[in-house]
Amino acid sequence: MRLKDKTAIVTGGASGFGKGIVEAFLREGARVMIADINGAAAADMAATHTAAIAQTVDVSQRASVETMAEAAITAFGHVDILVNNAGITHLPTPLEEVSEEDFDRVFNVNMKSVYLTARALVPHMKSRGRGSLLNVASTAGVSPRPNLNWYNASKGWMITATRTMAVELAPAGVRVNAINPVAGETPLLKSFMGEDTPEIRAKFLSSIPLGRFSTPEDMGNAALYLCSDEASMVTGVCMEVDGGRCI
């Protein structure tokens, strides 16, 4: 019960890596808000866990994020952990051909959301003198793949944001870390690949020394450590969970 008596919000928590993080947190004793743009999926997942609640949220919209934060504080009394997991990509496309609409969507969901959740929850954590923020970035921000340029850039931004947030918030007792997953069996995998064929899968896997995609369970285990008191001396770390992809 490594998160006993802890409370958490996980954005994008109803599927993929977010679902793996939620399940790990619940298993270790946390009370968790499953926050997702797919409110029905969040509600279905929360219904199977007595320590979970669901919240529909659009992380790119300030009012929606503020409503999420207020609902979590009302339900739990306080928030110990925030996981910024919600994310989106554009399809593999030459950088100059990505539409402005797709660029704005990637910017707002992957980057602006971190700003909005910080505005909504950092003052609360500062007032308590403790808290843990975890940003789900990507190996794409460390070792970019061609034709995913603006997605790569958004995750590189998130890595830098993690480090600067960690430096600024450390005196307030708030830790900020990130995990950098490699491509995994999530709803975004097909978007990264463009199309899901055995040949393209083999090409992706050939760049991962351990020879497999990451799983939601892998992300849950890494997030569990970084957000627990076991990592009380760890801040500003952007941990590759990538099977060696970035070596």
N, C-alpha and C positions, 0 to 999 in steps of 0.2 A: 504493500500500500504506500508507494513512494510519493503519491500526491494526496494523501489523506488530508481532509479539511481544506484542500485547495479548490479554487473555482477558476474556470477557464471559458474563454470564447474561442471557437475555431471557425474562421470564415471558410466558405467552401467546404464545410464539414460533412456534407451529405454524400459525397462520392470521392473516389480516387484517393490521393494522398491524405486529404482532409479526413476522410472516413477512417483511415488507418490511424491517424493521430487521435481522433475522438475515441476510438475503441481502446487505444493504449491508455489514454488518460482515465477513462471510466474504469478500466480494469485495475488501475492503480489508485482508485479511491477518490478521484476528483468529481466535482459536479461540473457539468459541461453544457454550455449553450452551443447547439449545432446551428450555426448561422449560414444560410445559403440562399441564393437567388431562387432556387427551387424549393419553395416553402413546403410543398407537399412531401418531397423526399426527406426533408429535414424532420417533418412531423412524423413520418413513418418510422424513421430511425429512432427518434426520441421516444416513441411509444413503446419500444422494446427495452428501454433502460429507465429505471426509476430515478436515476441521478442526472438525467438529461432533459433539457428543454429545447424547443425549436424556435427559431426566429427567421422570418423572411427578411433578407437584406440585399440591397444593391450597393456593393462596396464603393461604387463610383459616384454615389450620390450622398452629399453631406447630411441631408435630413434623414435618410435611411440609416446611415451609420450612427448618427446621434440617437435615433430611436432604439437601435440595437444596444448601444452602450447603456442607455437609461433602463432598458428592460432587464439587462443582465444585473445591474446594480440593485434594481428593485427586487429581482428574484433571489439573488444570492447574498445581498448585503454589501458585497465588495467583489472586485475582480482581481485575482492574483496573476493570471496568465492570459495573454492575448496571442493567438497564432494567426498571422496574416497569410493564409494559405490560398485564398481565392485568386485565380489567375486565368489568363486567356492567351491565345496566340493567334497569329495570322497564318494562313497556309504558306508553304514554301513558295516564295516568289522573289524574283530579282528586286533588290531594295528600291529601285526607282519606280517599280510598277505596283507597289503596295498602295492601295487606295487610302485617301486621307481618312475615310470613315474607319477603315481597319486600324490605321495608325492611332487614331483618337481612342478607339476602343481598347487597344493594348495599353496605351498610356494611362487611361483612366482606371482600368481594372488592376493593372500590375503596379502602377506607380502612385497615382493620386490617392488610391485607397490607403496606402501606408501613411500618407499625410493626414487623411481624414480620420483614420482610427487613432492616430497619435493625438490629434486635437481633441478627440472625444474621450480618450482614456488616460493619457499621460498625466493630466492634472490630478485625476483620482489616485493614480499610483503614487505620484509625488506626495500627495497629502498623507498617504499611509506609510511612506518611507520604504516601500518595497514593491516589487513587481517584476514580471518577466515577459518580455516581448520576443516572439520568434517569427522571423520572416522566412517564408518558403521561396527561396530564389531558385537558382538552377545552375547546372554546369555550363549552360549556354552563356552565362555571364562571365565565365572563367575561360572557357575554350569554345568559342562560337562555331556554329555550323553555318555554311553558306546558305543563303536564301531564307534565313530566319532573322534577318538583320535587326529589325526593330523590336522583335521579341528578345533577341540576345541583348540589345541595348537596355531594354527595360529591366532585365534581370541583373545586368551590370550595375545599373542605377540602384537597384535594391540592395546589392552587396555594399556599395558605398554608403547608402543610407543607414544600413545596419551598423557600420563601423562608426559613423559620425554620431548616430543616436546613442551608441554605447558610451562614447567618450563624454557626451554632454549629460547623459542621465545617470552615470555612475555615482556622482556625489549625492544624488537623491535616493540611492539604493535600488535603482531600477536597472536590471540587466537586459541587454539586447543582443540576440544572436540570430544566426540564419543557418538553414540547411540548403545544400545545393544538390538536389536529386539529379540523377541521370534519367533519361527517358524510361518510363515505366508503363505497366499495364493499367492505364487510366483512360478516361474519356478523351484526353488530349493527345494520346499517342498517334491516332490516325491523322490528326491535324499536323503534328510534327513531320510525319512521314509523307504527307500528301496523299498517299494511297497505301493501303495495308496489303502488301504482297509478300510472299516468302522471300523474294529477292531483296526487297527493301529492308525487311526485318533482318535478314542476314547481314546486310551492309551496316545497319545500326549496331548489331551485336558485335560485329568484328572490331568496333572501336572501344569495346568494354572488356578489359582484361579478364574480369571474372566470368565473362561469357553469358550474362543474363541481364534482363531488364530489372530495374528496381521495382519494389512492391510497396503497397501501402503499409504493410507491416514493418518494412525497413525504415520508412519515414516515421512511423509511430514510435519505434524504439529510439531513434535518434532524438526526436522531439521530446520524448519522455525524459531522457537524460538532461538535455539542455534546459528544460523548464523546471526541473526538480531542484531541491536544495543540494543534491549531490554536486551540482554545477555552480555552487554559490560563488566560486572564484573565477567563473568563466563568463566573460562578456566580450563582445566585438568579434566573436569567432564565426566564420562562415564555413561550416563543416561540409566537405564533399561526402555525399553518400552515393557513390557513383561506380563502385566496382573497379576503381582504378582509371576511369575515363580521363581524368585530368592530369594523370602522371605524364 
